[in-house]
Amino acid sequence: MKLIKRTVSLLCAALLMAGIFAPAGVRAGDTAIPQIKLSVGKGQSTPTYKAGEKVKLELNISNQGEAPAKNVTVTPVLEDAASWPFDIDSMNYERELEEIPAGGEPKTVSWDFQVRSDVESKSYPLNFTITYEDDSNLFKENKYVYVKTVAEQTEEQGETQNGGAGEPSGTGDEGSGIQTYGTDDGGIVNGDPVVSGGGSGNASVPRVIVTGFSTEPGEVNAGSDFKLVVHIKNTASWTGVSNMLFDFQAPSSGTEAAAEAPAFLPSSGSSSVYLENIPAGETRDIEIDLNARADLVQKPYSIAMSMKYEDGSQTQYEGNSSLAIPVKQAARFEFSEIKAAPESIAVGEEANITCSLYNTGRIKLYNVKAKFQGDGIEGDEIFIGNLESGATGTIDGIVTGTSETTENAKCKMVVSYEDEAGKASTVEKEFSLGVTAQAEPADMSAMMPQEDEKGFPLLPILLIVLLLVIAVIVVIVIKVRKKKKTVMEEEELLDEVDRFIEDEHIEP
């Protein structure tokens, strides 16, 4: 019995290694493409949590695809406790959803957390693994969301923040010392300024904050240069600030091969920007040219901005802010040679058009479709589905000839797709396909004998003449043979007479 069990175990292990018993949708080389598009946190604003407080984290998960997502599970990825802003007090944070129907109606999943007491005042990225199924395959993908945290405030910071007549309280959480601005696509976190030296040690601290930022161009693509424009405001109404030095530092991020490189690098080589002064209550802009690394994953990336400045009495201060800049990955793909079989068709005939689409970019392509256009042809639109990074999609369609064209006429294949934000794009590729005139049916009447204009029966006459000719030939042949036979008989008779005469002369 033990030998049988061991044999069965070894056989199952071999089959698993060969991929025979691998789960649907996760076998090596499986190219199944779901018609499911999950979106996490769409329409939700970025929450802000204080250090030490108990909070409920809620995520809206919607399905923008065309098929329902079944057996959905959502699990936080806790790879590094220092990058997780909550206390880890549970062995399992997995949440299950039975099904998320297509159409965009969200379902909510939630967790009860306690914010760590030692969190910093910044934005924390939260990584979640989502698994789901369609009718036959299992899929897994990672999604990021961001939360903002406010560090615990000391008594000294509280007195400094609340002291001084005319000091604005800011637009953030009351008494937090943090002000948050921005949108769901990016964000800003402002820290508290501290006195670093000089001056008379005024109790009132002139706060310099970031009220917003913009980029030129508006969309930052991985691997491209862009200009970051930051809006700086002196919130103090009683003093201007001067001799201002700002320094930008992006944390290391990206692929394992380049994990030590910053996400953004200054194009000019310098990460510092100098600004002479900002009068009381006014706003100024500072600019820096940056380059986004080409291998960045599509998501927001933070960049820390430290600042040093002086007030009117030459008291020196230091402050910091954090900006979250969304980075987009451009869609990149290649086509194989488009093949038409046959290469030329007649009007009313069909041709099979095939091609492979390779997703060579770093982003997923959604709702990929293809259609064929051109003079003299028509065909139905083909739905390929969603195409993961590195995957291959097959385009296989039928076109029908509708009108005659020139030989090797140019047609085109139009491929459309959407990115994660639902933005639609198209790309075209040409191919040759000629359409000839429709073949005429054979004229059987031309193969039949034609009657004369008066309708005289020509065929019977031809048959009678043919029979008469045959009869004449037969008669002539018979007469010739008879005549030949008579001649031969006469010659034989003459030969006999001659031999008889010769015999008479020979006898004595």
Secondary structure, 3 states (H helix, E strand, C coil): CHHHHHHHHHHHHHHHHHCCCCCCCCCCCCCCCCCCCEEECCCCCCCEEECCCEEEEEEEEEECCCCCEEEEEEEECCCCHHHCCECCCCCCCCEEEEEECCCCCCEEEEEEEEECCCCCCEEEEEEEEEEEECCCCEEEEEEEEEEEEECCCCHHHHHHHHCCCCCCCCCCCCCCCCEEECCCCCEEEECCCEEEECCCCCCCCCCEEEEEEEEECCCEECCCEEEEEEEEEECCCCCCEEEEEEEEECCECCCHHHCCCECEEECCCCCEEEEEEECCCCEEEEEEEEEECCCCCCEEEEEEEEEEEECCCCCEEEEEEEEEEEEECCCCEEECCCEEECCEEECCCEEEEEEEEEECCCCCEEEEEEEEECCCEEECCEEEEEECCCCEEEEEEEEEECCCCCCCCEEEEEEEEECCCCCEEEEEEEEECEEECCCCCCCHHHHCCCCCCCCCCHHHHHHHHHHHHHHHHHHHHHHHHHHHHHHHHHHHHHHHHHHHHHHHHHCC
